[in-house]
Amino acid sequence: MAEEVVFQSVSKLYRFDNEVDNEWKERGTGELVILKNEEGYYRIVARREQTLKICASFYIHPEGKLSKNPTQKYTWVVSCNDFSDEVSKLTLFALRFKTEADFEKFSTIYEEGRESMIKITKALEETAETKEVEEKKDEPKETEQAEQVEGGEKKEAEKEPVVEEKEPVVEEKEPVVEDKKEVPAE
C-alpha cells in the first residue's frame, strides 16, 4: 500500500517514562514524517538521525488530541499506541520542533488526519450496523422456509404445517385366561 508524505521536519522526540522515573526521556532527534495512505489513514513515523532507527511509529487516533507543552517552546504532547518496538504500547510523546512554522504546520496536518480518522470510523460503524440489520432480516423464521431461488425467480416463503407430536395411545386389554381344568379330588 503506497503512502504519501504530507509533512516532513526535523524534531526532537521525548517519551514520558511512568514505569520507573516519572520523567521525560529523550527518544531521539531526527526526521519526523506524517504519512497518508490511499484509504485516508494517517501515520506518524520518526527516525533517529545517524542510525535511522525508528523511534516512533503510530497512527493518528480519532480521539488523540494534541496539547501544547507549557514549559517547552514549540512542543506538542500526544498520547498514542506506539509500534516502534514492534509491540503496541500506550505512550505519551512530546514532539519539539525547531521553528514555529513547523510547529504550526504539524498541528494543522495532525488535525486533518484526526478528522479523516473520525470520518473513517463513522463509516465503518455505519457499515457494521447495516450488516447487522441485513443479517437479522436474512434469518429464517421458525415456521417459515427461507426463500428459494429456482431458475432465477424467487418464490414466496411457504408456511410449513405444524405437526404436533403425540404420545402413542396404548389400549389396555384384559389378560386372556385359558380355561383351566380342575384337578379331580381323590
Backbone torsions as a table, in degrees:
resi	resn	phi	psi	omega
1	MET	NA	125.7	-177.5
2	ALA	-79.5	140.5	177.6
3	GLU	-121.8	141.6	-179.1
4	GLU	-104.8	136.1	177.1
5	VAL	-80.4	117.5	179.9
6	VAL	-105.8	-12.7	176.8
7	PHE	-154.7	141.4	179.4
8	GLN	-150.2	130.6	-179.8
9	SER	-163.9	160.8	173.8
10	VAL	-89.0	134.0	179.3
11	SER	-147.5	166.5	175.8
12	LYS	-110.0	131.1	-174.5
13	LEU	-111.7	132.4	176.5
14	TYR	-121.4	147.9	177.0
15	ARG	-121.6	135.3	178.6
16	PHE	-83.0	122.8	-179.0
17	ASP	-97.7	97.8	-179.4
18	ASN	-96.3	-3.5	-179.4
19	GLU	-82.5	-34.8	-174.6
20	VAL	-116.3	-64.7	-168.8
21	ASP	-104.5	-11.8	-173.3
22	ASN	52.1	52.6	178.3
23	GLU	-147.8	165.7	178.2
24	TRP	-79.6	132.0	177.4
25	LYS	-119.5	138.2	-179.8
26	GLU	-69.1	129.5	179.8
27	ARG	-97.9	-29.0	177.8
28	GLY	156.9	159.2	174.8
29	THR	-116.5	134.4	-180.0
30	GLY	169.2	-161.6	-176.0
31	GLU	-78.8	129.7	175.5
32	LEU	-115.6	129.3	179.7
33	VAL	-128.7	149.5	169.9
34	ILE	-109.8	124.9	-178.4
35	LEU	-110.4	143.0	177.5
36	LYS	-123.4	127.8	179.1
37	ASN	-95.0	177.8	-174.5
38	GLU	-62.8	-27.8	-178.2
39	GLU	-84.5	-8.9	178.1
40	GLY	101.5	5.8	177.0
41	TYR	-78.6	138.8	178.5
42	TYR	-109.9	140.6	-177.7
43	ARG	-138.0	143.8	178.7
44	ILE	-111.5	130.4	178.5
45	VAL	-131.1	132.8	176.4
46	ALA	-126.2	136.1	178.5
47	ARG	-122.9	143.6	176.0
48	ARG	-69.8	148.0	-174.6
49	GLU	-58.4	-57.7	-170.7
50	GLN	-85.9	-39.5	-176.9
51	THR	-89.1	-17.7	-175.8
52	LEU	59.6	19.3	176.6
53	LYS	-71.9	139.3	179.6
54	ILE	-72.4	125.6	179.0
55	CYS	-111.8	-7.0	172.9
56	ALA	-157.9	137.1	176.0
57	SER	-153.6	108.6	-178.5
58	PHE	-154.2	151.6	175.5
59	TYR	-84.1	147.4	175.3
60	ILE	-74.7	124.2	-177.0
61	HIS	-91.8	145.0	179.8
62	PRO	-57.7	-28.9	-179.2
63	GLU	-101.2	4.0	-178.3
64	GLY	-82.7	97.4	-177.9
65	LYS	-94.2	143.2	175.2
66	LEU	-81.7	145.3	172.2
67	SER	-136.4	144.7	-179.9
68	LYS	-76.7	141.5	174.6
69	ASN	-84.3	117.0	-174.9
70	PRO	-70.4	-19.0	-176.6
71	THR	-95.4	-16.3	-179.0
72	GLN	-120.9	135.0	178.5
73	LYS	-75.3	139.7	177.8
74	TYR	59.3	39.2	-178.2
75	THR	-124.1	128.4	174.9
76	TRP	-104.4	146.7	175.2
77	VAL	-119.1	133.4	-178.9
78	VAL	-143.2	141.5	175.2
79	SER	-101.5	136.4	-175.5
80	CYS	-157.4	171.7	171.5
81	ASN	-96.4	103.4	-176.1
82	ASP	-86.6	135.7	179.8
83	PHE	-113.0	13.6	-174.0
84	SER	-65.3	-25.8	177.9
85	ASP	-99.3	22.5	177.8
86	GLU	66.2	6.9	175.8
87	VAL	-132.6	133.2	179.5
88	SER	-67.7	128.5	-179.0
89	LYS	-143.1	129.5	177.5
90	LEU	-66.2	121.0	-172.5
91	THR	-135.0	146.4	174.1
92	LEU	-108.6	116.2	-178.7
93	PHE	-109.3	148.9	168.3
94	ALA	-118.0	127.2	-178.3
95	LEU	-113.4	113.3	-178.3
96	ARG	-107.4	128.9	-178.5
97	PHE	-106.5	158.5	-179.3
98	LYS	-77.6	-36.1	-174.8
99	THR	-122.0	157.8	177.5
100	GLU	-67.5	-33.8	179.2
101	ALA	-61.3	-46.0	178.0
102	ASP	-65.1	-39.1	178.9
103	PHE	-58.8	-48.2	-178.6
104	GLU	-71.9	-41.2	-179.7
105	LYS	-63.5	-40.7	177.4
106	PHE	-58.3	-45.0	-179.7
107	SER	-60.5	-43.9	-179.3
108	THR	-62.7	-48.6	-179.4
109	ILE	-66.0	-40.0	178.9
110	TYR	-60.1	-44.8	179.9
111	GLU	-66.0	-36.3	174.6
112	GLU	-59.9	-43.9	178.8
113	GLY	-63.6	-40.6	178.8
114	ARG	-64.4	-43.0	177.2
115	GLU	-63.2	-40.5	177.6
116	SER	-61.6	-43.0	179.6
117	MET	-66.8	-34.2	176.6
118	ILE	-63.5	-45.1	179.0
119	LYS	-63.0	-43.2	179.9
120	ILE	-63.2	-43.6	-179.5
121	THR	-62.2	-44.3	178.5
122	LYS	-62.8	-42.3	179.6
123	ALA	-63.0	-41.4	178.7
124	LEU	-65.7	-39.2	178.3
125	GLU	-65.1	-43.0	178.4
126	GLU	-63.7	-40.2	178.3
127	THR	-63.2	-42.6	179.3
128	ALA	-64.0	-41.1	178.5
129	GLU	-65.4	-40.9	179.3
130	THR	-63.0	-44.5	178.6
131	LYS	-61.8	-40.1	-179.6
132	GLU	-63.5	-42.3	178.6
133	VAL	-65.4	-42.7	-179.8
134	GLU	-64.9	-38.7	179.0
135	GLU	-64.3	-38.1	178.4
136	LYS	-66.4	-37.4	178.4
137	LYS	-66.8	-34.9	-176.1
138	ASP	-77.5	-14.6	-179.0
139	GLU	-70.5	126.1	179.8
140	PRO	-72.6	148.0	177.9
141	LYS	-79.2	161.2	-174.3
142	GLU	-62.5	-39.6	-174.4
143	THR	-97.7	2.5	-179.6
144	GLU	-117.6	150.2	173.6
145	GLN	-85.4	152.0	175.6
146	ALA	-69.7	152.7	178.6
147	GLU	-60.6	140.3	179.7
148	GLN	-111.6	145.9	178.6
149	VAL	-112.0	116.6	178.4
150	GLU	-130.4	127.1	177.8
151	GLY	60.8	25.8	176.9
152	GLY	83.9	-2.6	179.4
153	GLU	-110.7	145.0	179.6
154	LYS	-91.1	140.5	173.7
155	LYS	-103.4	147.4	177.3
156	GLU	-67.4	151.8	178.8
157	ALA	-68.6	133.8	-179.7
158	GLU	-105.4	143.4	179.1
159	LYS	-83.7	137.1	176.2
160	GLU	-84.4	141.6	175.7
161	PRO	-68.0	139.1	179.9
162	VAL	-86.9	120.3	-179.9
163	VAL	-108.5	119.7	178.7
164	GLU	-87.4	136.0	178.2
165	GLU	-88.1	128.0	179.7
166	LYS	-113.8	151.1	176.3
167	GLU	-74.7	141.8	179.0
168	PRO	-65.6	139.4	-179.2
169	VAL	-86.8	125.8	178.5
170	VAL	-107.5	118.0	179.0
171	GLU	-84.3	134.6	178.9
172	GLU	-91.5	129.3	178.9
173	LYS	-113.6	150.5	176.7
174	GLU	-71.3	141.3	179.1
175	PRO	-64.7	141.4	179.6
176	VAL	-84.1	123.4	-179.8
177	VAL	-110.0	124.3	179.1
178	GLU	-78.0	149.9	178.7
179	ASP	-65.4	123.9	178.8
180	LYS	-98.9	133.5	178.3
181	LYS	-85.5	137.4	-180.0
182	GLU	-75.7	143.9	177.9
183	VAL	-82.4	127.3	-178.6
184	PRO	-65.2	143.1	179.2
185	ALA	-76.9	145.2	-176.2
186	GLU	-99.6	NA	NA
